């Protein structure tokens, strides 16, 4: 067998980088198109010229309220929350080297949701306090899952099973709070838990936007080290990666993204689960796929909201649409994992 030359290795690297750039560019363009469609389509459709005039401050009867108050916050929430869910899901799946290790599968999302529901239903407050509690709960659940998975030797499979168990307990706690809540509070909490962009205001997504300004660059900075860590702990250490520091920083950043997105829109089902595998398949496995996973998350939420609001006789929350898409993939992945394990 002929040996591979340095020139061939360099050409392969350039081809992979070009493919990655092309995929990211196409995904970003698709996300922009879908975001514009959310501003255009609704009970009344508006032209791009009308939307532009409203966004620059002009008052147009009917259009100004619909675009500025209803559609613009909805679109921004879909983009930011979808990007946050997609990127955080990709981080955990890469870190644990398992496509099942999504935050909404292993209980981290449920931890943030339980804290947010407690503040909304029991303490009857939201905003900064609920956001801080959601972040703290996500970090506590993450630490708890990691600690419990250490007994008898750490393994990703054990962590996932423990996470699923903790998720079941947290979901039971959420159900109990809903049952004990006042009858007029429970419906709004249920809508939020289904993952909904309804009634989102610009003030609701400001904390998420500020968090993304800090967390997204940090995750992108650490993405290459994260990809190297997929080779294994010893290989990463040999290549100069500070694995413990990288793991701590990137987990904190991912949990913050996840928690603030959950507070803003509710736990939109399966976005963090689907985005990473799709990104890896499209962009290739040799380069970091946290950025394309973020764009895919945004696309899933934007497309899901467009379908839920316009394709049926009744309006459906975006979480229902993403759940319909994600559940069959989860079943397929479980069957495929089981068959590989048997083999």
HELIX and SHEET records of a PDB file:
HELIX    1   1 UNK A    6  UNK A   40  1                                  35    
HELIX    2   2 UNK A   48  UNK A   55  1                                   8    
HELIX    3   3 UNK A   63  UNK A   64  1                                   2    
HELIX    4   4 UNK A   65  UNK A   71  3                                   7    
HELIX    5   5 UNK A   72  UNK A   96  1                                  25    
HELIX    6   6 UNK A  108  UNK A  117  1                                  10    
HELIX    7   7 UNK A  118  UNK A  122  3                                   5    
HELIX    8   8 UNK A  128  UNK A  148  1                                  21    
HELIX    9   9 UNK A  156  UNK A  180  1                                  25    
HELIX   10  10 UNK A  183  UNK A  193  1                                  11    
HELIX   11  11 UNK A  202  UNK A  229  1                                  28    
HELIX   12  12 UNK A  233  UNK A  238  1                                   6    
HELIX   13  13 UNK A  243  UNK A  265  1                                  23    
HELIX   14  14 UNK A  271  UNK A  283  1                                  13    
HELIX   15  15 UNK A  290  UNK A  310  1                                  21    
HELIX   16  16 UNK A  318  UNK A  342  1                                  25    
END                                                                             
